[in-house]
Amino acid sequence: MANIKSTIELTVELDENRVPEKLNWTAQDGGINNEEAKAMLLSVWDHKTQETLRIDLWTKDMPVDEMKVFFHQTLVAMSDTFHKATQDEKMTATMKDFCDYFAEKLELKK
């Protein structure tokens, strides 16, 4: 049986100072084709060095209020992923409490 491969493509357009102006992404298996994004956070685990490698990008026109919501939603999603990966109920609850605190302090909950 052949291995199935899936490709996720990221395209970053930079200005003359190498600041992102446009971000686009494609994930055809997910039905995404060259969609525009204003921000992205990518983390990759390097098992050889036992460290996380990251690419954090946002366009210069990404509004700060949207960045705050983006971070909150990312933290909530990371809590869900942590639970799925570890089944650690206690730490997941602690992470969710922090997400609620984060949203409250930034006045994201209306």
Order of alpha helices (4+ residues) and beta strands (2+ residues): beta-beta-beta-beta-beta-alpha-alpha
